[in-house]
Amino acid sequence: FVLDGTLRIPCAFVTHLGACIDDKTPLLRSNDALNKQGLRLLKNIKISTDAKAIHSFLGWEQEFFVIRADLYRKRPDLVNCGRTLIGKLPRRHQQGELNYFAPPPDQVQTLLNRAQAAMLRLGVPMAVLHNEVACAQHEMSPIYCHSSFSCDNNVLFME
């Protein structure tokens, strides 16, 4: 597929000695091992002995914080490391459910809708987008699918 003018070809890299040098090959090997041993188990316990394959499914979720750009630029830890290194614990008796069940602010909802539309254009329908417990924390999750596809979708979302 083409994304931002760049042709992207899904692939797996393995050396001539069989060592994997990518992130996808271990998942594919795990799926094969799960299929083989799962079928063996079903046969031994005499359940679904006619099964031909076992598939693993995965439902990932990405939780993230949305911070205004001007506030982001004031935080050297965020700018340099991409994560928070300084801060303080939340106040006692913070009512997390007030944030969790509240609708996202309009600007954040617009951002989530744009991200959802971009993922849909890539063939990844998102099932969930909502606030999380911490202030400015949000979550997006796609529709539950085969683990191999799900991992690819997660990489696309993080990009």
C-alpha positions in Angstrom: 0.0 0.0 0.0 1.0 3.6 -0.4 1.1 6.0 2.6 2.2 9.6 2.3 3.7 8.9 -1.1 5.8 6.0 0.1 5.3 2.4 -1.1 5.2 0.1 1.9 5.7 -3.6 1.5 5.1 -5.9 4.4 8.0 -8.3 4.8 9.9 -10.4 7.2 13.7 -10.6 7.3 15.6 -13.8 8.2 19.3 -14.4 7.8 20.8 -17.4 5.9 21.2 -19.1 9.3 17.5 -18.7 10.2 17.9 -16.0 12.7 15.2 -13.3 12.5 16.2 -9.7 12.2 12.8 -8.1 12.2 9.9 -7.8 14.7 7.3 -9.7 12.7 9.1 -13.1 12.3 8.9 -14.1 16.0 5.1 -13.4 15.9 4.7 -15.6 12.8 6.8 -18.3 14.4 4.8 -18.1 17.6 1.5 -18.4 15.7 2.9 -21.5 13.9 3.9 -23.1 17.2 0.6 -22.2 18.8 -1.3 -23.8 15.9 0.9 -27.0 16.0 0.8 -27.5 19.7 -2.9 -26.4 20.0 -3.9 -29.0 17.4 -1.9 -31.6 19.2 -3.5 -30.8 22.5 -7.0 -30.9 21.0 -6.2 -34.3 19.6 -4.9 -35.7 22.9 -7.9 -34.5 24.9 -10.2 -35.7 22.2 -12.0 -32.3 21.7 -12.5 -31.0 18.2 -10.2 -33.6 16.7 -11.2 -32.6 13.2 -9.9 -29.0 13.7 -7.6 -27.9 10.9 -6.1 -24.8 12.5 -5.9 -22.6 15.6 -5.7 -18.9 15.2 -4.7 -16.3 17.8 -6.6 -13.0 18.0 -5.5 -9.8 19.7 -7.2 -6.6 20.7 -4.6 -3.9 21.5 -5.4 -0.5 22.8 -3.3 2.6 22.6 -3.5 5.0 25.6 -1.9 8.4 25.2 -1.9 11.9 26.5 -3.0 14.9 24.5 -1.0 18.1 25.4 -1.2 21.5 23.7 1.9 22.2 21.6 2.8 25.4 23.4 2.7 23.5 26.8 4.6 20.6 25.3 7.5 22.9 24.1 7.9 24.2 27.7 8.7 20.7 29.0 12.3 19.6 28.1 11.6 16.1 29.3 8.8 15.6 26.8 10.7 17.3 23.9 13.9 15.4 24.4 12.6 12.0 25.6 9.1 11.8 24.3 7.8 11.0 27.8 7.4 12.6 31.2 10.3 12.5 33.6 9.2 15.2 36.0 5.9 15.8 37.8 4.1 15.1 40.9 1.5 12.6 42.2 -2.2 13.4 41.8 -4.0 15.0 44.7 -5.6 12.6 47.2 -9.2 11.6 46.5 -9.0 12.5 42.9 -12.2 11.4 41.3 -11.0 9.5 38.2 -14.5 8.4 37.2 -15.3 12.1 36.6 -12.8 12.2 33.8 -13.3 8.6 32.6 -17.0 9.0 31.9 -17.0 12.6 30.8 -17.0 13.4 27.0 -13.7 14.4 25.6 -13.1 18.1 25.1 -14.1 19.4 21.6 -10.5 19.8 20.4 -9.6 16.4 21.6 -12.7 14.8 20.0 -11.8 16.5 16.7 -8.3 15.0 17.0 -9.6 11.5 17.8 -12.1 11.7 14.9 -9.2 12.7 12.5 -7.1 9.8 13.8 -10.0 7.5 13.4 -10.6 8.6 9.8 -6.9 8.3 8.9 -6.9 4.7 10.3 -10.1 3.8 8.4 -8.4 5.0 5.2 -5.6 2.5 6.0 -8.2 -0.2 6.5 -8.1 -0.2 10.3 -11.6 0.5 11.7 -11.3 1.8 15.3 -13.9 0.4 17.8 -13.1 2.6 20.8 -12.1 6.2 21.4 -12.7 7.7 24.8 -11.2 9.4 27.8 -9.1 7.4 30.3 -8.8 8.0 34.0 -5.9 10.5 34.2 -6.5 14.1 33.0 -5.7 14.5 29.3 -5.3 10.7 28.9 -7.3 9.1 26.0 -7.6 5.7 24.4 -8.2 4.3 20.9 -8.6 0.7 20.0 -9.3 -1.1 16.7 -11.7 -3.9 16.1 -10.4 -7.2 17.5 -8.7 -9.2 14.8 -6.1 -11.9 14.0 -2.9 -11.3 16.0 -0.7 -10.8 12.9 -3.0 -8.2 11.4 -3.5 -6.6 14.9 0.3 -6.1 15.4 0.6 -4.5 11.9 -2.4 -2.2 12.7 -0.7 -1.2 16.0 2.5 -0.2 14.2 0.4 1.9 11.7 -1.3 3.6 14.5 1.9 4.5 16.4 3.3 6.0 13.2 
